[in-house]
Each structure stands twice: as structure tokens, then as C-alpha cells.
Amino acid sequence: MYGKKAIYFNYKSYGAFIALILAPALLILLGGSLSVAFLSLYPLIAAILIALAMASPGIPRLMAINANIKLREGKYKKALKKARRASHMPLAPLSIHIFTAFTMVLTGDFPGAKEKLELIKSREASFSEKSKIESIKALIEWKETGSPEKALTLLGDLIRKGADEAVYYTTGKLLNLCDDPSKARKYNEEAYEMNPGNMDIAQNLVISYCLTGQKIEAKLYFRNLYYEQGANVDSLYYMAKIKQDDGKSGEAADFIRKAMDMESSALNIINHDELAAFLNELERENL
């Protein structure tokens, strides 16, 4: 969601900052009442500079990048803590608030996510931002009602208008739950083409390939996830199923143990009880 473009270096500002630091030192060396007057104003000048920095939209963007790193590590609670701080900063961009709402959904704070979306509903949003907002609403609908079919109806218009990867990601995830893996694969492949570096999109695609029996593709994309981006609970579970089918119950059990050690996300398809039951099955096969 956030990239290096949020981090920029302004040489003019940097030069002015250095000048502000060096000026008092030069005045002190020269001596005189002017140096005393300047230094007396220095705390006020420093406070103004700090206030301007805190009000800059670049600061919450940097904080959100840090939160996004925690998300990629599967540390959802820590990510939410950092995202909340970013969204509370003055002049935080709309994208930061949307990101915070999504992080709330990941941790299961659906009331908090709905409240956040309600607070920003009057703000002007781009089509991409609107797509992300509607995707979050659909995910909340699925979790609160238990009906992925009902959640999909919230995305109908956006899909027909050619939405960005957020809607394709959510549609692919929900279709996997609707036992329509072939249709889900189509949306997950579209989302992957739009953003191949998105870990969640890649997870969805691996699951689709597992469900459609495309073992070669599933193993290829899973390998990239496992060694480069990091597999999540669901992709580990479905790949363990593939390993079990291949007669490699020991490797499958290792995947499930790894999944059980991960911090749980509210958007996981597979819960802890299902993981435990599958691990018991695999361990019995290895006896």
C-alpha cells in the first residue's frame, strides 16, 4: 500500500535546517547582544519546526509504512498499534485511515473499523480509495454474517466498473469461500497481475490453485511466498493438503505446526481447531 514515494528528501529544507543550527553558533563566536537575542528565540523556533513536522502528511505515511512492515511479518496487533498512531496524526491522508480500518479488520475489531469508515465517509476519495473502503465493508459483512455470498453483493457495481486490486483480492477470497475456485482463480490472477508484490493477493492465488487441483502452479507460487514474502495460515494449510496428497505427511505436518505458531488473523479461512484436527490426522498417518 505504501512505497518509497512517501519518503522524500528536500534539499532546500535541509539547507535551511542546517543554517538554523549553525546561525546561533556563529553568532556566539562573534559575540554581542544579537547572539543573546537570537538564542532567546531559539526554543520558540524549535517548537515551531517540530509542530510543522508533526503536521506534515509525510510523517503519518512513514509511520504507516512501519505498520505495513509489521503486517507483512504477521504481527497484526503491533501493526494496528502503529497504524492507529499514524491515523491520529494531524493531516493524516485518507489512505492512512483506510489502512488503519483494514488493520482493525485483521485483528477482529469490526466495530472499530466501521467507526473509522464512518468518520471518513464525507472525505473526498479517489476511485482506488473508494474501492478499498467497499472491500473492507464486504470483508466485515462476511465476518459478521458468515455469508460470503452476501458480502459479494456489496462489490457488484465496483467489479463491473473495473476496480483496482483491492476489490479483485476481496472477490477472489470470498469466491474461494463460496466453493467456486475456478471463478475465484480468475479474480486472484487479475489481482496478482495488478500487484504481484502483494503478499495477501499471492496467498489467495495459491489457495485457488490448490482448490482447482493445479499443483504445479500452487507449488511454484507457494515457494516464492514461503522463501521471499512469507506464507500465512491459510496458504500453509492448503499446501499441507497438497503434501498429504503427494504422500508427504511429515512435510505437511511441519507446515501445520508452523501455521499454529503464527498470530491469528480474523480473516483467516482456517481456524486453530481445524489446524489442530488436521495435525492429529497427519501425525496418525506418520505412526
N, C-alpha and C positions, 0 to 999 in steps of 0.2 A: 504493500500500500504506500509505503514511503521510501524514497530513494535518496541518492546523494544530491539531487537538485535542491533539497531542503537545506543543505549546508552550503553556504556561500561565503566568500571572503571579499570584503570590501576594502580595497587598499586606501581609499580616501578616509574612511572611518578609522582605519588602523593608524594612519598617519596623524590624524587629529588626536587620537588617544595617546600616542607616544608624545606628541607635542605638549599635551596637557600634563603628562607626568614630568617631562623634562623642564617645563617652564618654571615651576617653583624652585627646582634645584639650581637653575641658572640665576634666578633672582636672589636666592640665598647667597650664592657665590659673589654676586655683585653687591649685595648688602643694600641697606636703605629701607625706608618706610614702605616702599612699594611692595617689597617682598613680604612684609608683615601683613599688609592689606590683602595681598593675593592669597596667602596661606590661611587667613581667617575665613575666606570664602571657599576654600578647597573642600571642606566637608559637605557644604551645600551643593557644590558642583558634582562631587562624587555621588551624592544621593540622587541628583537629577539623572546622572548617567545610568545608575542602577535601575531607577524607575523606568527609563526609556528601554533598557534591555529587557526588563520583565514584561513590558507591554508589547514587545516585538513578536510578531507571529512566528518568527524563526525559532524562538525558544521552545514553545509547545511542540513544534514539529520535531525538533531534536529529541525532546522527551518522549514523543510518540514513537520515534524510530527505536529508542531504547526499549520501550514497551513491546514493540513488534519483535525485537530480538528475543525477548523472554517468551513470547508466543511460539516462536519457531523452536524454542528449546522445550516446549511443552510445559512451561511454568505459568499456568493460567492465572493463578491468584496474584503472583508477583507482577505479571503483565497488567492486570486490572488496576493494581495499586498505582503503577506508574502512569497508566492511561488516564486515570481519574485526576492525578496531579496535573497532567498536561491539559486536560479539558477545563480545569479550574483557573488556568492562567488567563489574564486579560487578553482580549483579541485572539483567542484560540480559534483557528479556522474551523469551518463547518466539518471538514473531513476528520478533524480530531474528535469531535463529538460523535460522529458516526462510528469511528473506530472504537471509541470507548463503549458505545452501546453494543457493538458486536462482541467486545471482550466480556461485557456483562453477560451476554447470552452464553458464551462459552463456559462461564463459571456458574450458570444456572440462576443468575439474578434477573429473571424475566420482568418482574415489576420495575426494577431499576432501569432496565433497558427501555421499557415502554415509557417510563417517565422522562428519560433522556430524549427519546424521539419526540415526545410531546413538547418538550421545551424548545426544540429547534424547528418545529414544523412550519413556523412562519418565516424562517430564513430562506433567502433565495438560494436555490440549489441547481447545480448542473445536472444534465441527464444522467451522468455516471453516478453522481451523489444520490439522485432520486432512486436509481436502480439499487444501490447498496441499501438504502433505507427500506425499500419494499422487500428486499431479500431478507433483511433482518426481521421484518414483520412476519414474513412467511415462515421463517425458522421458529419464531416464538409461537406462531399458530400451531405448527406441527407438535411442538413440545407440550403445549398447554392442552391441546385437544386429543393428541395421539393419532391424528389423521393427516398423513402426508398428502392425501388426495385433496382435502380441504385447503391445505396450505398452498397447493399448486394453483388453485383458482385465483389466489391473490396476485399471481405473476403472469396471468394470461396476456394482458394487454402489453406488458413490457416485452414479453417474448416475441410477440408479433411485430413490435416496433424495432426489433433488433438491438436488444440491450447489451450491456457490457458483460465482462466475465463474472461479475457478482451474481447476476440472475442465472446465467448458464451453470455456474457452480451449484447454486441452490437447487435449481431444477434437476440437475443430474443427481444430486444427493437424494432428493425426495423421490425421484423415479426409481432409484435403487431400492428404496423402501417400499415402493408400490409393486414390486416384483415385475418390473418392466425393464430388465437390464439392457436390452438392445436399444431401446429409446434413450435410456439413461446414458449409455455409452456415446451416443451421438452428441448429446449436450456436453458431456465431460470432455470429449475430444475437441469440441468447439472452444470450450473454456481453456483447454490446455494450449490450443493454438494461439489464443489471445494472450495468455500469460503462462508460459511454460515454467517460469521460476516460482510459481505459487505452490507451496507445499500442499495446501488443502485440496487444490484442484487436482494435483498429481495423485493424491490419496484416492480421491473419487474415481479417477480413471483406472487405477489399479484394481479397485473393488469391482468396477464394471467389467473389466477383462476377466477377473476371476469368476464372476457370475455368468458370463457368456461362454465360459469354457475356453477362452483364448489364453492358454497357459504360457505360451512363448512371450506374448506381449506383456502379460501380467508380470512374469519374472523379470523381463527387461526393465520395465518402469519401476518395479519394486526395488531392484538392485540399485538404481540411481537414487531412489528415495532413501534406502537403508544406509548407503555409504556417503551420500552427499547432503541430503536435506533432513533426513530423519523420518522414519516411519512412525505412524500413530497407532493407536489401539486397534482401530478397525482394519487397516491395511495389514497389520501383523496377524490378526485373526483370520482374515480371508486367505492370506498367503499360507498360513499354517494348514488351512483346509487343502490347499493345493499340495503341500508337502505330504500330508496324510494320504492323499490320493496316489501320490508317487511312491508310497511305501516308506517314507522317511519320517516316521512318527517321532523320532528323537529330535530332529531339527524342528519339527512342528511344535513340540513341547517347549523347546528353547524360545521360540517366538512368543508363545503364550505367556511364559514366565516373564519375558521382557515387557509384554503388554500389561501384565498385572502389576508390575513395579512402577508404571507410569502414573502421573497425575491424571485423574479422570476429567474428561470434558463433558459438559452437558449435551453436546451434540454428537457424542459417540453413538454409533448404531448398536454396538455390542456392550452390554453391561458387565460388571465384575462377576456376577453369579454365572453368567454364560461362559465367561472365560474359565472360571474355576471348574465348571462341569466338563468343559472340553478338555482341560488339562488332566482331569481324572481319567477321562476316556483314553487320552494319549498315553498316560502312564500305565494303564492296564494293558494297552497294546504292546508296550515295551517290556512287560514282565516275561 
